[in-house]
Amino acid sequence: MRKLLLMATLFTAIVSVQAGGLLTNTNQSVHFLRNPARDASTEIDAVYTNPAGLSWLPDGFHITLNNQSAFQTRTITSTFAGFAYNEGNNGSATKTFKGEASAPLIPSLEMAYKKDRFTYSLGFAVSGGGGKATFNKGLPSFEAPVSMIPAGLTAMGVPTTQYSLESYMEGKQFIYGIQMNGTYKFTDNFSGALGLRLNIVSSSYEGYLRNIQINPVHPALNPTGAMMSANTFFSNAAAAAQGAANSLQPIVNGGYGSYTMAQLVSAGVLTSAQVAQLGQGLGKDVSTMQASQVQTAYNTSAAKNTATANATADKELDCTQTGWGVTPIIGVNYHYNNLNIGVKYEFKTSLNVENDTKVNSTGNPLYDDGVNTPNDIPAYLAIGAEYKIFKALKVSAGYHHFFDSEAKMSEGKQKYINGGINEYLLGAEYKINEKFLVSAGGQITRTGVTDDYQKDMSFSLNSYSIGFGGAMNVTKKLRVNIAYFFTNYSKWTKEVSANENYYGTGAAGTDVYDRTNKVFGIGVDYSF
């Protein structure tokens, strides 16, 4: 019997509920949420968005403290012939797998001290990841191989019409970033900045695939065709096959291994009923087969059933990953009258994460304890401009490029990215009076991934995002920011042919990927 189950190996998903590249969060303050085009900012959020722009802060201390609450869904609608056998899928070959990600607390802190031409700044934020995704019914990569069991058994003469399973996946990742910058104002119009960010990775992946049930109709192993443990069925089948092989050993030892079953009946060594029973166990007429051939067939059947029994046993993963890396940052800013232009480049961060694994019965060595996996943070270029049309109205624009294809990723996924992600941003801010202002903006994201990159726990979609909100000056030194930000994604349909091997099944299948994303934020700015 061919291997019917491949334990899914996609626990390495990066769970991201924020804006930015595959491993980068760019919305590190509420200022971004209410207007994403912040790449030429000269306010306190420039600690992250435009460090060189801090030169245009007033002298003194400046601080912003923020919290964001992000909520996301990830939906994979899969069409695969085997899913029609699922006990609870009503004969449909299409099944929806939904993951929910939530991060109610995503704090960030940025502070700066400016004196004359020098500015020193420090920031703390969740610079990557930032959430948890839970798939309470697992993933198509978990279930598709299991769904092949009924058709495989039926083709072998063991009618089977249903299966069921318990499947679960939870993944979470946080990359905590501590950033330090030094900014110097060279002239009244031009400034530069150098910075470093320490990135600390904390991830965990928990999941299981267990209690696989099937309803084979087998005269000896399950005559009623009731639902039973797949592991038990294949274990019993292996034991029965091994017993049959062992029963032929005395005949082989007696020198009759080259005799056919019919000849053994004629010689009185076996009865016709015994030969018929041996044939029934293999699902074919064995009368013309030699005794040694029948024994070999049963030994092979025992080995294959043992392998399938092991594959259908409960699988579990409990793995945490940690690592760290340093990102060098450079930036420049040009300011002239009502125009401000900022440019920032973050170098690639070489990063490996190491497993601390409590349980790994998946058979995948990638999650064994102590294994290191590449998890580079790609280089990132941000260019922005801000223009004050008149005293109350300011408009802004920006461009981001993430060099994802040059960053090492788990299982070499960077090979399936054409260049990287591009983002285009526009925004505006209107000052109603000395106390209130409102702002809004948008971001268009064009992913550079290819079809080969897309998998059920690691997919990237084109999207557009809109953020809006406002700020209130409580006092001359204290301001409160509040905002809402949401993203609409374009669905991605991936069709896999039988030759392309849908999740190791050797059959064709289709996945449709979709997401939703909503973020609420509130923060305070204080200067003294």
TAFENNOR-V991862 format. One line per field, one symbol per residue. burial: # if it has 24 or more other ideal C-beta (glycine too) atoms within 12 Angstrom, else .. A space follows every 10 residues. Layout:
burial = ???
This chain:
burial = #.######## ########## ########## ########## ########## #######... .######### ########## #######.#. ..#.###### ###..##### ####....## ########## #####.#### ########## ####.#.#.# ########## ########## #####....# ########## ########## ########.. ##....#### ########.# ##.##.##.. ##...##.## #..##...## ...##..##. ##...##.#. #####.###. ##.####### ########## ########## #####....# #########. #####.#..# .#.#.##... ..######## #######... ...####### ########## ..##.##..# ########## ......#### #########. ..######## ########## #.......## #######.#. .#.#.#.... .######.## ########## #######.
